[in-house]
Amino acid sequence: MLTGLQDRTVVVTGGSRGIGLATAERMLGEGARVVIAARNRADLDSAVAKLAESAGADRVCGVRLDVTDQDSVDAAIEEVSSGGSRPIHVLVNNAGPILQGAPILGSADTKWMATFDTKTMGMLRVARAVAPHLPQDGTGRIVNISGVSGRSLLPNSSASGMANAAIGAMTSYLAHELAPRRVNVNAVSPGLIRTEAWEENACRLGEPLGLSGEEFMHDFQDRLKVRLGRWAVPEEVADVIVFLASDRASYVTGQLLAVDGGLANFVAS
Ligand SMILES: NC(=O)c1ccc[n+]([C@@H]2O[C@H](COP(=O)([O-])OP(=O)(O)OC[C@H]3O[C@@H](n4cnc5c(N)ncnc54)[C@H](OP(=O)(O)O)[C@@H]3O)[C@@H](O)[C@H]2O)c1
């Protein structure tokens, strides 16, 4: 099944690690040209070097960008689009903060603001900057990465849950506004995805409970009753992102697709 992504330009925010890095790898596998964007230059350089090993150095590059700063976002997109002369076909809006659990009534305003600023507003800022560069021939795509806490109850995850829920609504409104330009906008909602950041998080969260990181992850998955009975690897999310970015999803827009092993149904049904 051909995706049509050959030689298209794909920008992946948060592409230096985790789901973003796996997405960049999969996009390169489809023949796309990929720009990964994040804050830390050293991480970007090492991710680009790793990706270039199989794809070739001319197909992948990194650009520094902080999604909490509109000027930084605008400058990065200006650079990627060569001052507006080069189209950006696909935006994978993936950069997000690491989950930090806290009860809803015990969280300071600053914590809520920081989560929304990076995740929800961050995605809106990048979409706003990229939208004028998306082609109007039916190949333009935005894929926003939400998260299962926006649809299902994950204890102590209210800030990310509310930020993720807002991304579902933003996706719908953006899909409506960009439909006349023939740009499709969708969202993916990952469940429990085994990234390096989550493995480190699990060690930290497990310690006070006397659990190793692995034990914590296993316990967490059992408590949330993941139907498939396991965590996913980032590539399993990346494959769905590639599908939504591809020609194969030409009649899909405004949708939020859960990639969570069945977890999202736990509360909803
Ligand atoms: N892993 C999961 O289980 C899971 C579940 C549900 C949803 N998600 C969502 O999926 C997305 C990716 O998650 P992940 O687990 O792969 O994350 P990760 O491994 O922690 O990677 C996060 C990426 O985002 C970048 N980033 C963070 N803040 C940024 C900022 N202000 N500006 C620009 N880049 C920034 C990071 O690079 P720098 O730090 O260098 O900027 C890094 O490249 C996130 O939106 C997350 O909320 C993940």
The ligand as an SDF file (V2000), in Angstrom:
LIG
                    3D

 48 52  0  0  0  0  0  0  0  0999 V2000
    4.6530    8.0390   26.0930 N   0  0  0  0  0  0  0  0  0  0  0  0
    3.3730    7.9080   26.3920 C   0  0  0  0  0  0  0  0  0  0  0  0
    2.9650    6.9220   27.0230 O   0  0  0  0  0  0  0  0  0  0  0  0
    2.3600    8.9500   25.9590 C   0  0  0  0  0  0  0  0  0  0  0  0
    1.0060    8.7160   26.2490 C   0  0  0  0  0  0  0  0  0  0  0  0
    0.0620    9.6670   25.8650 C   0  0  0  0  0  0  0  0  0  0  0  0
    0.4540   10.8000   25.1710 C   0  0  0  0  0  0  0  0  0  0  0  0
    1.7700   10.9940   24.8980 N   0  0  0  0  0  0  0  0  0  0  0  0
    2.1230   12.2260   24.1690 C   0  0  0  0  0  0  0  0  0  0  0  0
    2.9280   11.8980   23.0540 O   0  0  0  0  0  0  0  0  0  0  0  0
    3.8570   12.9480   22.8180 C   0  0  0  0  0  0  0  0  0  0  0  0
    5.2690   12.3870   22.8090 C   0  0  0  0  0  0  0  0  0  0  0  0
    5.4910   11.7290   24.0470 O   0  0  0  0  0  0  0  0  0  0  0  0
    6.8550   10.9510   24.3570 P   0  0  0  0  0  0  0  0  0  0  0  0
    6.5450   10.0420   25.4960 O   0  0  0  0  0  0  0  0  0  0  0  0
    7.4390   10.4010   23.1160 O   0  0  0  0  0  0  0  0  0  0  0  0
    7.7390   12.1760   24.9260 O   0  0  0  0  0  0  0  0  0  0  0  0
    9.3060   12.2850   25.2590 P   0  0  0  0  0  0  0  0  0  0  0  0
   10.0020   11.0040   24.9960 O   0  0  0  0  0  0  0  0  0  0  0  0
    9.3920   12.9100   26.6100 O   0  0  0  0  0  0  0  0  0  0  0  0
    9.7890   13.3590   24.1770 O   0  0  0  0  0  0  0  0  0  0  0  0
    9.2860   14.6520   24.2040 C   0  0  0  0  0  0  0  0  0  0  0  0
    9.8340   15.4140   23.0240 C   0  0  0  0  0  0  0  0  0  0  0  0
    9.2450   16.7200   23.0200 O   0  0  0  0  0  0  0  0  0  0  0  0
   10.2990   17.7080   23.0490 C   0  0  0  0  0  0  0  0  0  0  0  0
    9.7980   18.8520   23.7960 N   0  0  0  0  0  0  0  0  0  0  0  0
    9.3740   18.9130   25.0750 C   0  0  0  0  0  0  0  0  0  0  0  0
    9.0340   20.1650   25.4050 N   0  0  0  0  0  0  0  0  0  0  0  0
    9.2530   20.9280   24.2900 C   0  0  0  0  0  0  0  0  0  0  0  0
    9.1070   22.3120   23.9930 C   0  0  0  0  0  0  0  0  0  0  0  0
    8.6650   23.1980   24.9150 N   0  0  0  0  0  0  0  0  0  0  0  0
    9.4100   22.7350   22.7520 N   0  0  0  0  0  0  0  0  0  0  0  0
    9.8530   21.8820   21.8080 C   0  0  0  0  0  0  0  0  0  0  0  0
   10.0310   20.5680   22.0230 N   0  0  0  0  0  0  0  0  0  0  0  0
    9.7320   20.0980   23.2660 C   0  0  0  0  0  0  0  0  0  0  0  0
   11.4840   16.9900   23.7180 C   0  0  0  0  0  0  0  0  0  0  0  0
   12.7460   17.5450   23.3750 O   0  0  0  0  0  0  0  0  0  0  0  0
   13.4240   18.7420   24.2290 P   0  0  0  0  0  0  0  0  0  0  0  0
   13.2410   18.3800   25.6740 O   0  0  0  0  0  0  0  0  0  0  0  0
   14.8460   18.7710   23.7650 O   0  0  0  0  0  0  0  0  0  0  0  0
   12.6860   19.9670   23.8370 O   0  0  0  0  0  0  0  0  0  0  0  0
   11.3370   15.5950   23.0790 C   0  0  0  0  0  0  0  0  0  0  0  0
   11.8590   15.5810   21.7860 O   0  0  0  0  0  0  0  0  0  0  0  0
    3.6370   13.9950   23.9290 C   0  0  0  0  0  0  0  0  0  0  0  0
    2.8000   15.0190   23.4430 O   0  0  0  0  0  0  0  0  0  0  0  0
    2.9470   13.1940   25.0050 C   0  0  0  0  0  0  0  0  0  0  0  0
    2.1410   14.0080   25.8430 O   0  0  0  0  0  0  0  0  0  0  0  0
    2.7420   10.1050   25.2700 C   0  0  0  0  0  0  0  0  0  0  0  0
  1  2  1  0
  2  3  2  0
  2  4  1  0
  4  5  1  0
  4 48  2  0
  5  6  2  0
  6  7  1  0
  7  8  2  0
  8  9  1  0
  8 48  1  0
  9 10  1  0
  9 46  1  0
 10 11  1  0
 11 12  1  0
 11 44  1  0
 12 13  1  0
 13 14  1  0
 14 15  2  0
 14 16  1  0
 14 17  1  0
 17 18  1  0
 18 19  2  0
 18 20  1  0
 18 21  1  0
 21 22  1  0
 22 23  1  0
 23 24  1  0
 23 42  1  0
 24 25  1  0
 25 26  1  0
 25 36  1  0
 26 27  1  0
 26 35  1  0
 27 28  2  0
 28 29  1  0
 29 30  1  0
 29 35  2  0
 30 31  1  0
 30 32  2  0
 32 33  1  0
 33 34  2  0
 34 35  1  0
 36 37  1  0
 36 42  1  0
 37 38  1  0
 38 39  2  0
 38 40  1  0
 38 41  1  0
 42 43  1  0
 44 45  1  0
 44 46  1  0
 46 47  1  0
M  CHG  2   8   1  16  -1
M  END
$$$$
